[in-house]
Amino acid sequence: MPFVVELDNPPVRFRNALIVLALTCIPFTVHAASKTTWSFLGGQIGPEWRITGQAKTTAEIGGLRIAPQEDVKVFREAQFLHAVDSVEITYLSPQDAQAVLLWHRPGDPAEDVVQLPFLFSSTMVASTIKIDTGWYDEWSLHPDMVGLMLPKGADIQLLQLSFTGWNLWDKVVGFVRSYWTFDRFSPYSVNFLWGPIFTVSPIARESLFAELPPHGTYANTVWYLLLLVMIAGCTAWGWKSHNRRNVILCVAGFLGALWIVSDLRMGMEAISYARADLTEYWMQPDAEKKFRERGDFPAFLSAVRPLLTDRGRYVFLTQFEYPLLGLMRYHTYPSEPVAPEKITEGVDTWVIYDRPEIAMNAEGQLTSEGKPISLPGEMLLAFRPGVFVFRTR
């Protein structure tokens, strides 16, 4: 007996429309993203893996530990049954290490291996680097060789490598959500906004404004192209119906819709700035306040200032001097920050911010990468690792 849908009743018509829409979406939602994982946990190191170069390797329960004595390459052949849009590397590393993702495109000469640099940040908790490989023109959706190049002196413990291919539904959802993903308020926001960016990769959306320029397509480029198509369509419709009023109404309606959507997004981005300030700064206790790109520096500065009131000069060290050095000068005046090489008699206080390689050794000296840089002293304020105030005896 054939399936018949009665459409005479409006409520039934609406209900059936929802059912049809749901059934239409099922193929996209059921077919989840495809994923291939190469695990090193439990010492799972197969014979397909090859290493070129001198390195100390240990297959442990917690993964493959590699300590290169020279730059080494760790790679294997690949036969992916699905397209690969992103790569995820789960690892441990006691120090930062600049590494390279390697891949070979089918059909290219064997010696032509594409290289993409990335950073293994220091972490002793399993962390995952997510790389939106689909953004790069040189990437192949089906590489036949994938590997890593690790630098001399690194100490990397690899837990697993994962390769994901996004399905159509993932890409549509990522495309829509990327339009409503906002940048954080930054110094450049005074004169410049990136504006809405379209991307189809969920990984690219997660870090849309963390890496600049963003990996995506400027939304207005899409809108302008769509507007041209709509103007052409409305013009053809009006020409066919011999009604100029229809053309004007059609174009004006589409322009108005774009205007409303763009204005709504712009307003929501401004609201997101205020909401971030409210939740991360104003609603937090003094010791946990974070202010925009300056992070917890304002909270640290408030704790440091009383320790410098009786000191004319002090050493200030940070990763990036701008704008923190100027803020230190302003907020600790008349005390004056100086560089270590300008230390004179009477300068006994060291203010360290975001320098994790600087620590106090057993003899009470400050060390940078294991080398002493100060006389013995004591810790006045331990704010967090790499952020503290030290005073020599």
N, C-alpha and C positions, 0 to 999 in steps of 0.2 A: 504494500500500500504506500503510495507516495506521501512524502512529508509536506503538509500544507500549513502555511502561516497565515492566520487571519489578521488583516491590517485595517479593518474598518473601525475598530475600537481604539481611540487615541492612547489610553493607558497601555493597552496590549501592544500597540505599535511602538511605543517608547521602550517598553520592556524588551520586546523582541530586537529592537535596535541595539540595546545594551548587550543582549546575548550574542548577536552577530559580531559586535565589536570585540567582545571577550574571546569568542572563538577565533576571530581573525588574529588576535594577539598571542594565542596559545603557541603557535609554532615558534615565535620569537622567544617567549619566556621559557618554554620547555628546553629548547636547544641552548644549553648554557655555554659559556665561554669555554674554548678548548684549552687545555693546559698540559704541558709535559714537564715533569720534574726529574732532575738528576740529583739524587741524594747521596751525600757522603757520610751520613750518620751511621753509626755502628760499624765503621770501617768498610763501607760499601764502595770499594774502589775497583772498578772493573778493568779488564785488560785493554779496553778501548781507549783509555786515557793515556796520553803521552806527555812527557815533560822534556823540554830541551833547555839545557843550562844546568849549572851546579846549584843544588838546593837540598836542604835537609827536609825530608818529608816524613810525616808520621800519620798513619791511619789510626785515628782514635775513635772511641765511641761517640765523642762529640763532633766528629768531622775530620776533614783532611787538613792537617797543619803543615804549612809551607813556609820555610825560612830561607829565602834565596841568598846564596853567596855571590850571585851575579844576576843580572836581569834574566828571568826565566819565562818560558811560555808553557802554559798548561792548556791542552786542547784535546778535542776528539772529533771524529766525524759525526755528522748528524743526519738523520732521516726523519724529519718531522712529518707527521700525518695531517698536520693542519698549518695554516698560516701563522706566523709569529709576529705579533705587533709590539710586544714588550718583553723585557728581560728583567728578572728579579734575582738578586744575589744575596743570600743570607750568610752572614759571616761574623767573626770576632776578630778584633785587632787591638793590641795594646798601644798602637801609635798610628798616626795618620800615614797613609801610603798612597801615592799617585799610581794608579793602575790603568790598564788599557783593555777594553773589550775587543776581541778579535772575531772576525767572521770572514768566510769566503763565499762568494756568490757563484752559483753553478754556471759553468760556461766560461768563467774567467780563467786566465792562466794560473797555475798552482801557486806561483810566487806572489800573485796580487791578492793580498790579504788586507781588508779594510780595518782601520784602527779607530776606536772611539775612546779618548781619555775620560776617566772619572776618578773620584776620590773615595778611598776607603777611610772613613773618619774613625778616629780612635773610639773604641767601645769594648767593654768587657761583658756586655749584655748582648745577646743575639740580636742583630739589627739587619734590616733588609734595604738594599739599594734598589730602587725601581727606575728603570731606564725606558723611556718612551722611544724605542728604536724606530718605530714607524714614522717618526718625524724626519728622519735622515734619508735623503735621496739615495745614498749609497747602500742602505739596508736592503737585504733580500728577504722576502716573506718566507722563503724556504732555503736558508743557508745550508750548505753541505758540510761546513766545518765551523765550530764555535769554540772559543777559548778565552783565556785571560793571559795578559803579560804582567808579571809582578816585578817590582824593582828590587835591586840589591838592598839588603838591610831590612826588608819588610818582614813581618811575622803575622801571616794571615791564616786564620782557621776557617775553611770553607765548610758550611753546613749543607747548602744545597743551591742549585741553580734551577730557576723555573722559567718557562717560556709560554706566554699566553697569547692566544688569538681571540680577539673580541668578535662576538657575533653581531648581527645587524641590530638587534634590540639594544645591546650594550652601547653600540655606537650612537644610536638615535638618542638614548637617554643621556649619554655623555655630551652629545651635541647640544641638547636643550639645557642641561644643567650648567654647562660651561658658560652660557650666556648670563646666568644668574650667579656666577662666581665672581666675587669682588676682590680687588686688590686691597692691601692694607695701606693706611695713611702713612706716607713717607715724605721725606723732605721735598722730593720732586713733585709731590701732589699739589703744591702751591701753584705751580705753573704748568703742570702736565699730568694728564691722566691717560693710562693705557686704554681705558674704555673697554667695552665688551669684546671678548675673544671667543671664537668658536673653535672647539676641538672635539674630536670623536673618541679620544682615548681617555678612559677613566683615570689612568695614571697621570697623563698630561694635565688633566683637570685638577688633580690633587696638588700639583706643584705649579699651577698655572702662572702665578706671579712670583714664585720663589726663585725661578731662573729667568733672568732677563737677557734678551727680549723673550716674551712668552712664546711657547710652542703652540701656535694656532693661527687662525685666520681672523683678521679684523672684521668684526660683525658688520660694520657699515659697508664694507666691500660687498658682502652678500646682499645687504639691503639695497644698495645702489643698483646692483645687477637685477634684483627682483623687481625694483621699481621700474627699470627700463622695460622689462618684460611685461609688467602690468600696464604701463602706458601704451606699449604697442598693442597689447590685447584689447584694452579699452578703446583705443582708436579704431582698431579693426571692427570691434563690435558696434561702435557708433557709426562708422562708415556704412556698415551693412544695414543698420536700422535707420540710417539717415536722421539721426537724432544727436546733435552736438551736446545737448543737455546730459545725455547718458554718459558721454565721454567725460565731461567735467565732473559729474557726480561720482563716477567710477574712480577716476584718478584722485579726486579730493578725498573720497572715503578711504582709499588705501594709504594716502599720505597721512591722513588723520590717525589711522590705526598705528602706523609706524611711529608717528610723533608720540602718541600716548604710551606705547610700549617702551620707547627709548627714554622718555621723560620719567616713567615709573622706575626703570632700572637705575637711572642717574640718581633719583631721589633715594632709592633703597641703598645705593652704594654710600651716599653721604650718611645715612642712618647707621650703616654698618660701622663706619668710623667711630661715631658717637657710642654705639653699643660696645665696641671693643674697649674704648677708654673707660666706660662705666664698669664693665665686668673685670677688666684686667688691672685697673688702677684705682679708681675711686672706691670700689666695693671691697678692696683687699686690705688686710692689715699692713702696716707700714713696712714690715720686713718682707712682704711678698708682692709688693707693688711692681708692676711692669708697665713701662710707658713706651708704646709704639716701637720704633726700631732701636730705641735705647735700652730696651729690656729692663733689667733690674738695676741699672746704673743709678737712677735717682735714689732708690732705697739705699744702695751702697754709699752714695755720696752723703746722705743724711747721717749715716752711722760713722763715717770717716771724719766729718768736719770737726766734731769736738776733740778728736785726737791730734789735730793740727793747729789748734788755736795758739799754742805756745811755741810753735816751730816756725822759724823764718823761711826755711826752704825744706823741701822734701823731694825724694825721687818718685816719679810717677811713670809706670810702665803699663802699656796696653797694646793690643794687637793693631788697632787703627786709631791714630791720634785724633783725627777729625770725626766728630766734634767734641770728643771727650776731654781732650787737653784744654780746650778753651773753656769748657764748663768747669773744670777743676780750677783754672786760674780765677774765674769769676766768683765761684762759690766759696773758695778757701782764702780769698784775699784778706789780709796782706801776705799770707803765706804764699810761697811761689814754688811751683813744680819745676824740677830740673831733670835732665837726663843723667844716667849713671856716670858718663864720662865727665860731667861737670860737677861732680861731688867735691865739695870743699869741707874744711874743718867745721864741725858743728852740724853737718847734715847726717842725721842718724835714722831717719824714718823713710821706709819704702812703702809706697802705695801701689799695689799690683791689682790690675783688673783684666780678667779674661786672658791670662797667660798660664795655661795648665802645665806648661813645661817648667815653670818656676816653682820650686818647693824648698822646704827647709830640711837639711840633712841631719844626721845624728849629732854632728858637732855644733848644730845651731846656726849654720851658715845657709844663706840662700844659694841655691844652685839652679843653673839653667842648662838643661840637657846633661846633668851630671857634673857640670863644672862650677866651682864656687864663684860667686859674683859679689859677695858681701862679707863683712866681718861677722862673727857670731853675735846672736841676739835672741830675741824672743818674739812670739806672735802676739800682737795686740788685739787683732780682730781676724777671726777666721769666718768669712762670709759664706764661701763655698769653695770647692777646689779651683785653684787658679785665681781666686779673688780674696785678697786678705791685706792686712796692714802689719808690717814687720818693723821692729826697732832694734838697732844694734846696741850693744852694751857700752 
